[in-house]
Amino acid sequence: MSLLHNSKRKLRNIQRSIDCILEGDFPITSGKNALLKLRDVFFELEKQLVRAGHIKGSAALVQIADTINLKVLQVLPILGFILRSTNVRNAFEVLEPLQTIADAALQGTPQLLLSSEWDYVPFAYPQSLDDLKSFVLIGLPASEAGSALLLPLAAHELGHAVWRHLGIDGSAGTTLQLRCEKLYEQEQETFKKVFPDYNPTDMLSMDVLPDAIARSVEYAVRQSEELFCDMFAYAAFGVSYLYAFAYILAPGGEHRDADYPLFSTRISVLLEIAKNEGDVLPTAAELNFGSETRRGDGRHQFIVRKAEESVSGITSALWEKVLEIFQKSDLQRPNRDLADRHLHQFRIGIPAHEPACLGDIINAGWLRHAEILKEAKSSRKVSEGLDHLNELLLKTVEVLEYRRRVS
Amino acid sequence: MLLSAKRLADEIRHGNEGESNGITIVPTPDLAQLERTGEASVNLRLGRWFVTMRLSNETAVNTIYEEDSNANKLSKQYFVPFGANFVLHPNRFVLASTLEWVRLPATYAAFVVGKSSLGRRGIIIETAAGVHPGFSGCLTLEIANVGEIPVKLVAGMMIGQLFVQGVEGGDGGTQSSLAGQRKPRLGQIQEDAILKKLMASRRLKAKARKMRENY
């Protein structure tokens, strides 16, 4: 068995896989561009491997062989993602309007890739894609990929890219660290009861406090990111974000992971924002969410509670940040009057002819969705009505792109 | 009687604003230009979804009603961005749709004619040429290249013209507000009761002949 030979073979095979996908049809060019970038990565590794192979007993060969294994491991799921992004079950009409939001919010030329994944939870691809830094990869569940009504969920995922790109995690992290330290200081007595093993003078247990604070900060940063993304999607899509969110996740489970805010918190934060803007949103109960608790023992519960308390103090600042991004980038926020105009057109079975904002289209869609559920006399009629509504929504989204291109 | 440019433009203005007796064409064509030129038709553009027939283990395309249609198994969809090409090779056939969503009230019918400039280049465009009152959706276009060289079709290009005429005695609203699709489809073939009887009688005759032969 030769390490050099095996590594060469692995490189050859992954390059063939990339070439094979490149031979397919690409309804959007960003998928093809991502593949070309990845192919370059493997060409570079191939050169390094050849160089290392010339040196006998080289540690460099071991290192490069290891890097190749790691790179193949990282890239294979991305190849699957790119392949699925070309499937015609995707509603390709939504890409350009979403790309417009991404361009504005990220203030650059990010290449958006929207895929339909065999995974029920919408997600943004992990942050560690060093080889595809200028790409934003968003996955929506394959079974729902053609549904325009769920588009606001893609905006939430886009929010993750904005969070990282603008370095909000860094500034929020510093604030949350200070807040957590203060909260722990204020509750020293409770802390000692929950952590009886803590002794600041004992070498073995003096780290219990800083460790607990560090974990609270870690949870707080992740929860803040989720709230920021909720706010970003709400700013872009208004109430339809909540409907899409509830469609996918309600009633929710009994327990929520500490990395995520409770559903009730997420919704109440948006309710508060809407209230300050003079708008009324449905409550968690109206959206069919049940109550949740946190898993874990008393120590874990204490740590998570402090994280939540620290996050609650920065929600206003997060919303201000979202508004600042929207103002700076001239991103349009939805308007109820325009949604009502579109709704009138959807009612008589035609697409809207003068759409100006993606949020208005989807908000009108959700309003019509509620009407169809109320009016239809059978589940077959509901199904037909919703299928037809989806066609009208996607055609209206296409008209939005068309008008932008010809104006 | 065909609608004049002025009348056509007025009806589209009303229809696109959501008046149920108007004609809807979305995206809205350049109505000012229509009125200026005085043409009695609206230009239609090529949409972005295409459907081709594909090789499969199906032995034939069904042309009569069957409960389990094999239409989807025989077809393949493509999406082409605005301004990009779909190349149609000689003797090949593709289904496309108009970019425009068209809706006619009960008082109007229409027919579609392919651009003559494309016809001269070997591209024959046939639609369900007559568009019935109450139709709503993107029109499916059947496009064939009968020429000798491949032809580039560009998503968003002008592909045909829609002529609209009044329907005598047509009244009321549209037939259904739940119909209409944005993508071209092979479509369902409607059940034909008469053909069903004709086929059943043929089977009976064949059975009787076989029985006679056996005795």
HADDOCK unambig.tbl for C-alpha pairs under 7 A between the chains (distance, minus, plus):
assign (segid A and resid 27 and name CA) (segid B and resid 79 and name CA) 5.54 0.50 0.50
assign (segid A and resid 27 and name CA) (segid B and resid 80 and name CA) 5.62 0.50 0.50
assign (segid A and resid 27 and name CA) (segid B and resid 81 and name CA) 6.44 0.50 0.50
assign (segid A and resid 88 and name CA) (segid B and resid 77 and name CA) 6.67 0.50 0.50
assign (segid A and resid 88 and name CA) (segid B and resid 78 and name CA) 6.93 0.50 0.50
assign (segid A and resid 344 and name CA) (segid B and resid 18 and name CA) 6.85 0.50 0.50
assign (segid A and resid 345 and name CA) (segid B and resid 18 and name CA) 5.32 0.50 0.50
assign (segid A and resid 348 and name CA) (segid B and resid 18 and name CA) 6.99 0.50 0.50
assign (segid A and resid 348 and name CA) (segid B and resid 177 and name CA) 5.84 0.50 0.50
assign (segid A and resid 349 and name CA) (segid B and resid 177 and name CA) 4.71 0.50 0.50
assign (segid A and resid 349 and name CA) (segid B and resid 178 and name CA) 6.47 0.50 0.50
assign (segid A and resid 351 and name CA) (segid B and resid 26 and name CA) 6.91 0.50 0.50
assign (segid A and resid 353 and name CA) (segid B and resid 16 and name CA) 6.35 0.50 0.50
assign (segid A and resid 353 and name CA) (segid B and resid 26 and name CA) 5.55 0.50 0.50
assign (segid A and resid 353 and name CA) (segid B and resid 27 and name CA) 5.83 0.50 0.50
assign (segid A and resid 353 and name CA) (segid B and resid 28 and name CA) 6.60 0.50 0.50
assign (segid A and resid 384 and name CA) (segid B and resid 178 and name CA) 6.80 0.50 0.50
assign (segid A and resid 385 and name CA) (segid B and resid 178 and name CA) 5.82 0.50 0.50
assign (segid A and resid 388 and name CA) (segid B and resid 178 and name CA) 5.78 0.50 0.50
assign (segid A and resid 388 and name CA) (segid B and resid 179 and name CA) 6.60 0.50 0.50
assign (segid A and resid 388 and name CA) (segid B and resid 180 and name CA) 6.85 0.50 0.50
assign (segid A and resid 391 and name CA) (segid B and resid 181 and name CA) 5.95 0.50 0.50
assign (segid A and resid 391 and name CA) (segid B and resid 182 and name CA) 6.05 0.50 0.50
assign (segid A and resid 395 and name CA) (segid B and resid 182 and name CA) 6.56 0.50 0.50
assign (segid A and resid 399 and name CA) (segid B and resid 27 and name CA) 5.90 0.50 0.50
